[in-house]
């Protein structure tokens, strides 16, 4: 590490030039190639996937997304003569717009089913020539503008569907800017120097730009969700600033202790840089563990996020030394430079406040540990009522047209209209709708509002499609129970002994249920792999069996508390108006696994930074109490400052109006707050004091098996006469 730091320092112009060229190339190539983000995902072996495959083969149009124009007469009926002419003209104009294949009007013959019973609400279906994520935004905007041109006090016009949803997703640009500004403020307060402030920001932003550009290219070959870029930006800004902060803080401390600039930069990367390397590796391993779930929806997101995190680590180890070389001792700020010139090197290692707190924890180890566990347990209570699902337009912000159309359709056609089930049936030979009548009749169960007539595929007449509309909302528990009942009890009996070879229940609502089941089934394996791999990394780093074990247990407890916060706000609806989350609903099914992977990695970050300093002291003295107290005292200020930056960065994404990103933002900010201010500040040192020398125990056979990769540099020297009294400040 010292050789890398020295090379980057001495050839800083080359390093900066390489990063500038990389940023320009990444931006240029990604903009030229474009992106292909998509919410589509495969669920191999599930009924949803079987239904989708059958429909894609035999109903090419049915496998795509249809958008809606929803009309509401205020007051009266949509068929009133004063409105009808306007509505028909508008729909005719929409049908002529680019990328619109057809408009299925409620006022055409056979369209009576698209008008509510009281006649006040109707909807038209718009069919685009491509899937929603590929329809140009300009074409979608033209549809919205044309449709809403006739809106008046007598006619309410709203639009819904996937293409409209993509366009209406709020930009996170302001959230990203707010995160950068908040980070700048915290960094300036921590360093008292604009040079110390901009260095971590430049490093993080360079990594984010390259990472998100690569993620855009990745979307051309893998299924990458539209929120992946925002998640990568959120993660890159949080961990990137953190990693740089630890190295810059160590560098500033080295300068104040009398090192020259090159020696200080080299030593900072050779110590804190090693911790950054281990921490980033842990985060990437945890995130890439999502690949074990074998869900294409998560593959692109996890790989893209891991790439961005890895780039922030590379930037911290290469770009930061180069930038520090340009800044020299001025990175300390004018006041500290003047202090260094007039009073010479400073022998103080830490402020008295952090040392006093560390000593208090040492003395009151059992009380502080008990209080910390109780607080975490209370915060985690809502987790036990967590319900998984998928957010839809009903969870959008109330001002958005997608939410308004969702509410109107629910009001006019029933609670389950926004989440119909698709039944794909396969006949043994070409047949007619009459062959499917027994199956159709059997689906008229309690909880089912409407069963549509069967439509046979024009390609071979061996595949049929019809819709089942539940009487409850898509995210209701009753809807989930209905799907399970139809699959398990109704459909198998209905097709037994008939010409129907197979029948599968699919659609968006069924996909939510299947996805939740897949996640729940594979979650134990995923958690086990992430915990074991992360623990092995910690064992290699600290040559201890106990530290990784206790860290994993505490991180799992912290994960439960984090999920408790997310459930409390997003599922229970508390403080929803503050966080602008829209209507309360289930936690997105992919959120627990992704959030666990990320927060487990972030938790290990702080564990590495905290325990690495304790480990240094343990190697030198063999005194556990001293090692824990000194390690906490020396790292407490840096860890809490780094955590404060992460918290403000993550919170800035909560208020952007994008529910999925808000879930991540709130969950990660809560995780970091719990981790830094409860786990690392109270619980970890308390338990390490209680365990004593057992902290550093590792069986000899295991020690021989593990590779020897040390966080501490092998040439580190120590002052044998150093005592705790030396840490007191005047």
C-alpha positions, 0 to 999 in steps of 0.5 A: 500500500505504501508503494501505491501511495508513494507512486500516486503522490509523486506522479499526481499529475498523471493520476489526476489526468487518468481520472479525468480521462476516465470520467470523460470517456465514461460519460461520452460512451454512456451517452452515445450508447444510451441506457435500457433500464427495465423493471422486468424480471424473471422468476424461474419455476414460478407460476408467474414466469410460466404464465408470462412465457406462455403469453409472450409466445402466443399473445405478443401484445398481451405480454406488454404494458397498456396505459390508461387515460381516465376520464371523470365527469364533474358532475354528470356522466362521461357520455353527456353530449357536452363532454362526449365530443371533446372526449372522442376528438381527444382520443382520436388525436392521441391515436395519431401520435407517434409510437401509439399503435391503438387507442381502445375507446370506452365510447366505441362498440363493445366499450361499455365495460370501460365505463363505471356503473354510474357513468361518471368514470371511464377509461381508454387504453393506449397501446404503444409500439414498444415496452414502457421502458423503451417508449421515448419520453417525448412520445409519452409527454405528447400523450399526456399533454394531448389528453389533459388539454381538454381538462376543465372544471367539468372533466377531470383527465388523469393518466396511468400505466408503466410508460406514464409512471416512468415519465412521472418518476421525480428526478433525484437531482435535487436530492443528489445536490442536497447530499453533496452540499450537506456533506460539504457542510459537515466536512468543513465543520470537521476539518475547518478547511475548504481543501479538506472539504473538497478532497473527499467530494472530488474523489466520491463524485469522480467514482460516482460518475464513472460507476453510474455510466458503467451501470448505464452500459450494463443496462444494455446487456442485463436487466437493470431497474430504473432506480439503480442509478439513484441507489448507486449515487446514494451509496457512492456518495455515502461510502465514497466520502466516508472512505476519503474522510478516514484517509484525509483525517489520518493524513491531517493527524500525521501532519500535526504530529510532525510528518512531512507531506509525502511521509504523511500521505504514504502512512495514511494510505498504508494504515487507513487505506488498508482499512478502506480496502477491507471495508469496501471488499466487505460491502461489495461481497455483501451486495454481490450476495444478492446474486444468490437469489437468482432474480434478474431484477436484482442482478443488474442493481447489485452489480452496478452498486458494487462497481460504484462502491469498488470505484470509490475505494480505488479513488480513495487509494489513488486519487486522494493521495494525488490530490493531497499532494497538490494541497500540501500542509494547507489541507490543515486549514490556516489556523492549524497551519499557523499552530503547527508553525508556531508551536511545532508538532502536537503530541496529543492523540485524542480529545479528552471528551472521547477518552472520558467517554471511552473510560466511562463505557469501560467502567459501566460496561454492563449497564451501557450494553444493557441499555443499548440492547433495550434501545435496539429491541424497542426500535426493532419491534415493528419489524415483526409485523413487516409485510412484503409486496410492491409499491404501485401507483397507489403509493405515488405522491398524491399530486401525481397523475398516476396516483390520481388515475389509480384512485379514480379507477379504484373508485369507478371499478373496484379496489382490485381493478388496478391489479387484475390477475392474468390466467394463461391456459393451455389446451391439449388441442385447438379449441374454443371459448366453450372449452374454457367455460368450466375453468372460468366458472370455477374462478368465480370465488368469494373475493373475485369481482369479475372474470373476463371472457376467455380470449384465444390466441389467434396464432394457434387457438391452443392458448387462452387468456382471461383476467380475474379482478379481485374485489380487494386492493393489489397490496391487500392480504386478502388478495394474496390469500385469494391467489394462493387459494386459486392456485392450490385449491381451485385451478387443479380441480377445475382442469382435471379431466378437461381439455385444459392441459395447464392453467397458470395465474400470473400478472403483476399482483401474482408476481409480487406474491411469487417474488416475496415467496422466492425472497423468503425461501432464499433469504436464510441462505443469502444471510448465511453466505453474507455473514460467513464471508464477511466474518471470514474477512474479519477473521483474516483481518484481526486473527480473531474468532470472537470479534467476527462472531459478535460483530455478525450478531450485533449487525443482525440486531441492527438490521432488525432495528433498521427494518423496524424503522422502515416498517414504522414509516412506510408500512404503518404510515407514521410521519408519512406527510413529513417524508412525502411517501404517499399512501402507506403500503407494504415494504417493497419485497426486494428491500429487505435483502438489498437493505440487509446486504448494504447495511451489513457491509456498511456496519462492517465498515465501522467495525473495521475502522474501530477494531483495527485501531484496537488491534494495533494497540493489542498487538503492541501491549497485549492489554485488552482494556487499554486496547479497547479504550484507546481504540474507541477514544482515537476513532470515535470522533472520526467514526461519528463525523463519517456517520453524520455525513452518511446520515445527511446524504442518505436523508437527502434522498428521502424527500425526493418523492421517489418511494423506493429510493426514500425507503433506501434513504431512510433505512440506510440513514437509520442503519448508520445512526444505530450503528455509529451512535449505539453499536460502535459507540456503546455496545461493541466496546462494552462487550469487548471490555466484558469479554476481555482477552477472549476477544482475540482468541482464535484456534491454532488450526484456524489461524494456520488455515487463514491467509495472513493479510494484515490491516496494520502495516508490517513496518509500524513502529510504536512508542513502548513508553506510551500510556493512557495518560498520554492521551489526556489533553490540556 
